[in-house]
Amino acid sequence: MTLADAIRTRMRYYLDKNNMSIWALFKASGIPRSTLCSFMNGTTELLKLDTLLHVCEGFNITLIEFFSDPIFNEVEQD
């Protein structure tokens, strides 16, 4: 699993957990909807760390909470 795939999976988890749409995450985080959509559908493979920080703020969690999941143990180097 790539790091981008793990981040997408984790973002989907928090979207579901918070019953949020991409639109709601855009409103809560300030990250453009197009940026979120491009990353979530795989068009864009990279997400800057400061962007991810704003995503976490939109979910009301810290980066530590976001990354504290066993899925990140499965990430392989390209």
BELTA-V473011 format. One record per residue. RES is the residue in one letter. SS is DSSP state (helix for helix, strand for strand, loop for the rest). PHI is phi in radians with two decimals (NA if undefined). PSI is psi in whole degrees, 0 to 359 (none if undefined). Layout:
BEGIN
res,ss,phi,psi
RES,SS,PHI,PSI
RES,SS,PHI,PSI
END
This chain:
BEGIN
res,ss,phi,psi
M,loop,NA,137
T,loop,-1.44,163
L,helix,-1.08,318
A,helix,-1.05,318
D,helix,-1.12,320
A,helix,-1.13,319
I,helix,-1.14,318
R,helix,-1.04,315
T,helix,-1.06,316
R,helix,-1.17,320
M,helix,-1.13,319
R,helix,-1.06,321
Y,helix,-1.01,311
Y,helix,-1.25,328
L,helix,-1.07,313
D,helix,-1.14,314
K,helix,-1.04,321
N,loop,-1.66,6
N,loop,0.90,48
M,loop,-1.95,149
S,loop,-1.72,172
I,helix,-1.05,321
W,helix,-1.03,314
A,helix,-1.13,322
L,helix,-1.16,320
F,helix,-1.01,313
K,helix,-1.13,323
A,helix,-1.39,331
S,helix,-1.83,335
G,loop,1.45,0
I,loop,-1.36,130
P,loop,-0.93,140
R,helix,-0.99,321
S,helix,-1.10,322
T,helix,-1.13,314
L,helix,-1.10,314
C,helix,-1.11,315
S,helix,-1.05,320
F,helix,-1.24,314
M,helix,-1.17,329
N,loop,-1.59,2
G,loop,1.53,2
T,loop,-1.12,322
T,loop,-1.92,130
E,loop,-1.64,340
L,loop,-1.87,143
L,loop,-2.36,120
K,loop,-1.15,152
L,helix,-1.09,321
D,helix,-1.19,330
T,helix,-1.16,316
L,helix,-1.10,324
L,helix,-1.05,317
H,helix,-1.18,324
V,helix,-1.05,313
C,helix,-1.06,320
E,helix,-1.08,323
G,helix,-1.11,328
F,helix,-1.52,355
N,loop,1.13,40
I,loop,-2.31,169
T,loop,-1.67,165
L,helix,-1.05,324
I,helix,-1.07,316
E,helix,-1.08,318
F,helix,-1.05,314
F,helix,-1.50,354
S,loop,-1.53,74
D,loop,-2.60,140
P,helix,-1.04,342
I,helix,-1.02,330
F,helix,-1.32,348
N,helix,-1.31,342
E,helix,-1.61,357
V,loop,-1.22,131
E,loop,-1.96,147
Q,loop,-1.28,138
D,loop,-1.24,none
END
